[in-house]
């Protein structure tokens, strides 16, 4: 299963997701692909344990077509979010992907998800890791 983690800026949120998945024991055949909107974000996620990494708009677009699961902040679905790092083609690629999406809410994008529980970032990461692990588990 190919799990795509997309993040921008420093890549810290994506790195925390990757660290949580590795700590939970996720390994081959599952593949963690880190795609950053910039090289710093990608580097941070690779250092956290991603199997592969790439940067930029085209990497996001291509990997969204190949992913089984996409994880990251909710801003990856919003054109011009994350201080403008998410381009319209990136947001469209995430939104049109057939992959399951595990998105963490954030008020940094001036987007408020009503009904989302007010969790700490650690609680959000833990919940995201558990959801990804559940999606990776074979259905009985």
C-alpha positions as CSV (number, residue, x, y, z in Angstrom):
1,X,0.0,0.0,0.0
2,X,1.4,3.4,-0.9
3,X,0.8,6.1,1.7
4,X,1.5,9.6,0.5
5,X,2.2,12.3,3.1
6,X,2.1,15.8,1.8
7,X,3.2,18.9,3.8
8,X,4.7,22.3,3.3
9,X,6.7,24.9,5.2
10,X,9.0,22.9,7.6
11,X,7.3,19.6,7.0
12,X,7.0,19.1,10.8
13,X,3.4,17.8,10.7
14,X,4.2,15.3,8.0
15,X,7.3,14.2,9.9
16,X,5.2,13.6,13.0
17,X,2.8,11.5,11.1
18,X,5.7,9.4,9.6
19,X,7.3,9.1,13.0
20,X,4.0,7.9,14.5
21,X,3.5,5.3,11.7
22,X,7.1,4.0,12.1
23,X,6.7,3.8,15.9
24,X,3.5,1.8,15.4
25,X,5.5,-0.7,13.3
26,X,4.3,0.2,9.8
27,X,6.8,-1.2,7.3
28,X,7.0,-3.1,4.1
29,X,4.9,-3.8,2.1
30,X,3.5,-0.4,3.0
31,X,5.5,2.4,1.5
32,X,5.7,5.9,3.0
33,X,6.2,8.6,0.3
34,X,6.9,12.1,1.5
35,X,6.1,15.0,-0.9
36,X,6.9,18.5,0.3
37,X,5.8,21.7,-1.3
38,X,9.5,22.7,-0.8
39,X,12.8,21.0,-0.2
40,X,12.9,21.8,3.5
41,X,9.5,20.1,4.1
42,X,10.6,17.0,2.1
43,X,13.9,16.8,3.9
44,X,12.2,16.9,7.3
45,X,9.9,14.1,6.3
46,X,12.7,11.9,4.9
47,X,14.7,12.4,8.1
48,X,11.6,11.2,10.0
49,X,11.6,7.9,8.1
50,X,9.9,8.2,4.8
51,X,10.9,5.6,2.2
52,X,11.1,8.1,-0.6
53,X,10.6,11.8,-1.0
54,X,10.1,14.5,-3.7
55,X,9.3,18.2,-3.8
56,X,7.1,20.5,-5.7
57,X,3.8,20.7,-7.6
58,X,4.5,18.0,-10.2
59,X,5.5,15.5,-7.5
60,X,2.2,16.1,-5.7
61,X,0.2,15.7,-8.8
62,X,1.9,12.5,-9.9
63,X,2.0,10.9,-6.5
64,X,-1.7,11.6,-5.9
65,X,-2.5,9.5,-8.9
66,X,-0.5,6.6,-7.4
67,X,-1.4,6.8,-3.7
68,X,-3.7,4.5,-1.8
69,X,-3.8,6.9,1.2
70,X,-3.1,10.6,1.3
71,X,-2.3,12.3,4.7
72,X,-1.5,15.8,5.6
73,X,-3.0,19.1,6.9
74,X,-6.4,20.1,5.5
75,X,-4.7,22.9,3.6
76,X,-3.5,20.5,1.0
77,X,-7.0,20.5,-0.4
78,X,-7.3,24.3,-0.6
79,X,-5.7,26.3,-3.4
80,X,-3.4,29.0,-2.2
81,X,-3.4,27.7,1.4
82,X,-0.3,27.3,3.6
83,X,1.0,30.8,2.8
84,X,0.5,30.2,-0.9
85,X,2.5,26.9,-1.1
86,X,-0.5,24.9,-2.3
87,X,-1.1,25.7,-5.9
88,X,-4.5,25.1,-7.6
89,X,-3.2,22.0,-9.4
90,X,-2.0,20.5,-6.1
91,X,-5.4,21.0,-4.5
92,X,-7.2,19.5,-7.5
93,X,-4.8,16.5,-7.5
94,X,-5.5,15.8,-3.8
95,X,-9.3,16.3,-4.3
96,X,-9.6,14.2,-7.4
97,X,-7.4,11.3,-6.2
98,X,-9.1,8.0,-5.6
99,X,-7.0,7.6,-2.5
100,X,-8.5,7.7,1.0
101,X,-7.6,11.0,2.6
102,X,-6.6,11.5,6.2
103,X,-6.6,15.3,6.8
104,X,-5.7,17.2,10.0
105,X,-7.7,20.3,10.6
106,X,-5.9,23.6,11.2
107,X,-7.1,27.2,11.6
108,X,-4.0,28.5,9.9
109,X,-5.6,28.4,6.5
110,X,-8.6,30.5,7.7
111,X,-10.7,27.4,7.3
112,X,-12.6,26.1,10.3
113,X,-14.0,22.6,10.3
114,X,-17.2,22.7,12.3
115,X,-17.7,19.7,14.4
116,X,-14.0,18.8,14.5
117,X,-13.0,18.2,18.1
118,X,-10.6,20.7,19.5
119,X,-7.6,18.3,19.9
120,X,-4.0,19.2,20.5
121,X,-1.6,18.6,17.6
122,X,-0.3,15.5,19.4
123,X,-3.8,14.1,19.7
124,X,-4.5,14.9,16.0
125,X,-1.3,13.1,15.0
126,X,-2.2,10.1,17.1
127,X,-5.7,10.0,15.6
128,X,-4.3,10.3,12.1
129,X,-1.8,7.5,12.7
130,X,-4.6,5.2,14.0
131,X,-6.8,6.0,11.0
132,X,-4.0,5.3,8.5
133,X,-3.2,2.0,10.3
134,X,-6.9,1.0,10.2
135,X,-7.0,1.8,6.4
136,X,-3.8,-0.4,6.0
137,X,-5.4,-3.4,7.8
138,X,-6.9,-6.1,5.6
139,X,-10.7,-6.3,5.8
140,X,-11.8,-9.5,7.4
